Amino acid sequence: MTGTVHIIGAGLAGLSAAVCLTQRGASVVVHDAAGQGGGRCRSYYDVALGCRIDNGNHLMLSGNHAILDYLKTIGSEDTLVRSDEAEFPFLDISTGQRWSVTPDKGIIPWSLFSADTRVPGSSLNEYLRGLSLAWAGPNKTISQCLGGDGPLFDNFWDPLAVSVLNTESENASAQLLWPVLRETFGRGSAACVPMIVRDGLSESFVDPAVAYVSNLGGSIHFNHRLRAVNYKNDHVTSLDFGNEQIAIEPDDSVILAVPPSVAHTLMPEIVTPDAFRPIVNGHFRVPKKSKDVSFMGLVGSIAHWLFVRGDMVSITVSAATDLVAQSNSDIADCLWSDICIALDLGDCLMGEHRIVKEKRATFAQTPEQLLKRSGAKTQWKNLALAGDWTATGLPATIEGTIRSGNTAASFVF
Ligand SMILES: Cc1cc2nc3c(=O)[nH]c(=O)nc-3n(C[C@H](O)[C@H](O)[C@H](O)COP(=O)(O)OP(=O)(O)OC[C@H]3O[C@@H](n4cnc5c(N)ncnc54)[C@H](O)[C@@H]3O)c2cc1C
C-alpha cells in the first residue's frame, strides 16, 4: 500500500517499524499515548537521584543483529558499550564463590572438557543436557528440560533463563530459550559480547529514532491516545483519538504496536497473552569507590544482575512476583545488602536511591501463554501487529521487538 501508514505506539516496536518505513520512503505518522517515546525501554530524569535513569537495565548481546542494524540506521551504534570480551562474571552472595562463563571462540565449546573452565562443580553431562532445549516440545518448561537443580542449573541455566524469559524456570518455556542460545552462544564468543547503553536507553534507542523519522518527513504525535478502532469486514476504516477521528483511506494502513492488553481492548478479536511478570530495578548512588566491574550475575541473593555506571549501581530482579508486593524501602534494604557484599562495600550506609517496579514488564513466557501470541499479519488487510508479545519466535526482548516492527513494516509497505 502506498498511502499513509499510521503506527500506534512509539515503543521500540512502533519506532523500528517507523524507521524501516521512512527509510523505504513511506509516509508515516506515529501516535503514542505517552508524552515521550520508548514505552518500556526509556530514560527519564529522577528527582531523588538528581540525574537521568533508565526504567530498567537492558542487557544485550553482540549476536543481536536486528538491534545493531537498527542503531546503525538511526546513527547511534556508538552509544552502546561493549565488554572487552564475551565474559559473564558471577558471584554467589551466600558463599562468596566467584566464577565466569566465557564462551569459546569457535562454535565447538572445547573448554567444557576441562573442569577448570566449567562452572564450579558442574559436569560435562550437565552442559550436554542443554542440547535437549533444541528439541524441547511446546509444553516443556526449562526445569523439566534441564533437570531443575545441580551446579550448572543453579549457577548458569536458571539465572540465564529467568533473565532472558522473565519467568521462573519451573514455568518458563524451554522452546523459547533455544533460538537465543542458537543465535548467541551457538555462534561462539563473537556473538556473546555483553552490551549495555552508554548514556541511557532513550539516548540510544528512542531520541535518535524520533529524529530519524522526523528528518525523513514522518511525524510523531505524543499525548495522542488511540481510543477505538473502527473496522468493517476485513478493513480498518477509521481511528478514534477521542477529540479527533482519522479516516483510513483505501491506500492507508495501520500498525498496532501497543502492549497486548491494549491491543485486545481495542480489537477484542486479537488474541494476546494475558499473564505478565514484573521486573524490579533498584538504582543506588554509591558513596565510595566501588570495585571495578561493569556488570555481574548474582546467585544466592535477591538481586539477579548488578550494573555499574559511574557512581550509580543498578540492580535487576526478573520474574519478581513476590518482591514487587513489598514496600520500596524493604526492597531497597534487601538490594543494598546484596550490593555491599558484591562490591565489598562493608557496612556502608545506603545513600540516594530509587526503586522502579514495572508490574507488567513482559508477558509470562510460559508454554500456555506462547499459544496466545498473534502473528504480524491479521484478518484485516490493512492492519499489522507489532510488539514483543507477537509471534516473533523470540522472547520478549529488544531484539524480538525490533524484528517485530520490521516484520509489520514489510506487510504494509
Ligand atoms: C524493567 C525492564 C527490563 C527489561 N530488560 C530487558 C533486557 O535486559 N534486555 C532486553 O532485550 N529486553 C528487556 N526488556 C524488554 C523490552 O524492554 C521490551 O521487550 C520492549 O521495550 C517492548 O517494546 P514494545 O514496543 O513491544 O512495547 P512498549 O514498550 O510497551 O510500547 C508500547 C507503546 O504503546 C503506547 N500505547 C499504549 N496504549 C496506547 C494507545 N491506546 N494509543 C497510543 N499509544 C499507546 C505506550 O505508551 C508505549 O509507548 C525489559 C523490559 C523491562 C520493562
The ligand as a Gaussian input file, in Angstrom:
#p B3LYP/6-31G(d) Opt

LIG

0 1
 C       12.341000      -3.313000      33.506000
 C       12.560000      -3.987000      32.174000
 C       13.774000      -4.579000      31.900000
 C       13.991000      -5.185000      30.651000
 N       15.211000      -5.723000      30.391000
 C       15.490000      -6.143000      29.125000
 C       16.813000      -6.559000      28.797000
 O       17.706000      -6.593000      29.656000
 N       17.056000      -6.920000      27.514000
 C       16.095000      -6.887000      26.554000
 O       16.402000      -7.176000      25.381000
 N       14.809000      -6.546000      26.846000
 C       14.487000      -6.160000      28.114000
 N       13.213000      -5.752000      28.421000
 C       12.129000      -5.923000      27.425000
 C       11.987000      -4.747000      26.452000
 O       12.064000      -3.509000      27.120000
 C       10.617000      -4.854000      25.782000
 O       10.529000      -6.109000      25.146000
 C       10.361000      -3.771000      24.733000
 O       10.658000      -2.490000      25.218000
 C        8.884000      -3.832000      24.304000
 O        8.631000      -2.836000      23.337000
 P        7.205000      -2.709000      22.631000
 O        7.315000      -1.615000      21.648000
 O        6.759000      -4.045000      22.174000
 O        6.165000      -2.308000      23.791000
 P        6.076000      -0.992000      24.687000
 O        7.430000      -0.529000      25.042000
 O        5.143000      -1.315000      25.791000
 O        5.438000       0.119000      23.727000
 C        4.052000       0.288000      23.547000
 C        3.756000       1.771000      23.342000
 O        2.357000       1.903000      23.092000
 C        1.903000       3.083000      23.713000
 N        0.445000       2.964000      23.892000
 C       -0.220000       2.169000      24.763000
 N       -1.557000       2.333000      24.591000
 C       -1.711000       3.229000      23.595000
 C       -2.851000       3.802000      22.941000
 N       -4.120000       3.467000      23.289000
 N       -2.653000       4.727000      21.969000
 C       -1.392000       5.080000      21.597000
 N       -0.291000       4.559000      22.172000
 C       -0.450000       3.651000      23.147000
 C        2.703000       3.134000      25.013000
 O        2.736000       4.453000      25.547000
 C        4.072000       2.630000      24.562000
 O        4.924000       3.695000      24.195000
 C       12.945000      -5.202000      29.671000
 C       11.703000      -4.624000      29.972000
 C       11.514000      -4.019000      31.199000
 C       10.169000      -3.380000      31.493000

